[in-house]
Amino acid sequence: MTMVSFRVAEAEAEEAQRWAQSLGIDRSELLRRALAEHLTRLRTADEADRIGESPPTPEERSLAEISDWGPAEDWSDWADAAG
């Protein structure tokens, strides 16, 4: 692991400490998790942007055709079969 150090407002540091105590984890663990989740959101948004910029391949379009098929049979009348 690499050490990352940064400054935050006193109120944010106190709130982070309260949350960490409430969750039963170290403040460092709370901040690691928060950073990891935020980076995941950024990566996901970036990936969505890149996907939106390129047209779907024929293989990807074929999945859309399958989704249009709908269910093969209507099994809704079996909902009460278990009793």
C-alpha positions as CSV (number, residue, x, y, z in Angstrom):
1,M,0.0,0.0,0.0
2,T,1.0,3.6,-0.6
3,M,0.5,6.4,2.0
4,V,-1.7,9.2,0.8
5,S,-2.0,12.3,2.9
6,F,-4.3,15.3,2.5
7,R,-5.9,18.1,4.4
8,V,-9.6,18.4,5.1
9,A,-11.8,20.8,7.1
10,E,-11.9,20.1,10.8
11,A,-15.7,19.5,10.6
12,E,-15.2,16.8,7.9
13,A,-12.5,15.1,9.9
14,E,-14.7,15.0,13.0
15,E,-17.6,13.6,10.9
16,A,-15.4,11.0,9.3
17,Q,-14.3,10.0,12.8
18,R,-17.9,9.7,14.1
19,W,-18.9,7.6,11.1
20,A,-15.8,5.3,11.5
21,Q,-16.7,4.8,15.2
22,S,-20.3,4.2,14.3
23,L,-19.3,1.6,11.7
24,G,-16.7,0.0,14.0
25,I,-13.8,0.6,11.6
26,D,-10.7,2.8,11.6
27,R,-11.0,6.3,10.1
28,S,-8.3,5.2,7.6
29,E,-10.5,2.3,6.5
30,L,-13.5,4.6,6.1
31,L,-11.5,6.9,3.9
32,R,-10.0,4.1,1.9
33,R,-13.4,2.7,1.2
34,A,-14.8,6.1,0.3
35,L,-11.9,6.7,-2.1
36,A,-12.3,3.3,-3.7
37,E,-16.1,3.8,-4.2
38,H,-15.6,7.3,-5.7
39,L,-12.9,6.0,-8.1
40,T,-15.3,3.2,-9.2
41,R,-18.0,5.7,-9.9
42,L,-15.6,7.9,-11.9
43,R,-14.4,4.9,-13.9
44,T,-17.9,3.8,-14.6
45,A,-19.0,7.2,-15.8
46,D,-15.9,7.4,-18.0
47,E,-16.6,4.0,-19.4
48,A,-20.2,4.9,-20.1
49,D,-19.0,8.0,-22.0
50,R,-16.6,6.0,-24.1
51,I,-19.3,3.4,-24.9
52,G,-21.7,6.1,-25.8
53,E,-19.2,7.6,-28.3
54,S,-18.8,4.3,-30.3
55,P,-21.6,2.6,-32.2
56,P,-22.6,-0.9,-31.1
57,T,-21.0,-3.8,-32.9
58,P,-23.2,-6.2,-34.8
59,E,-22.7,-8.7,-32.0
60,E,-23.9,-6.1,-29.4
61,R,-26.9,-5.3,-31.6
62,S,-27.8,-9.0,-31.8
63,L,-28.5,-9.0,-28.1
64,A,-31.0,-6.2,-28.5
65,E,-32.9,-8.4,-31.0
66,I,-33.0,-11.2,-28.5
67,S,-34.4,-9.0,-25.7
68,D,-37.3,-8.1,-28.1
69,W,-38.4,-11.7,-28.1
70,G,-40.0,-11.4,-24.7
71,P,-40.8,-14.5,-22.6
72,A,-41.3,-17.7,-24.4
73,E,-44.5,-18.5,-22.4
74,D,-46.7,-16.7,-20.0
75,W,-46.3,-18.5,-16.6
76,S,-48.1,-15.8,-14.5
77,D,-51.0,-18.2,-14.0
78,W,-48.7,-20.6,-12.2
79,A,-48.1,-18.0,-9.4
80,D,-50.6,-19.7,-7.1
81,A,-49.5,-23.3,-8.0
82,A,-47.4,-23.7,-4.9
83,G,-50.4,-23.3,-2.7
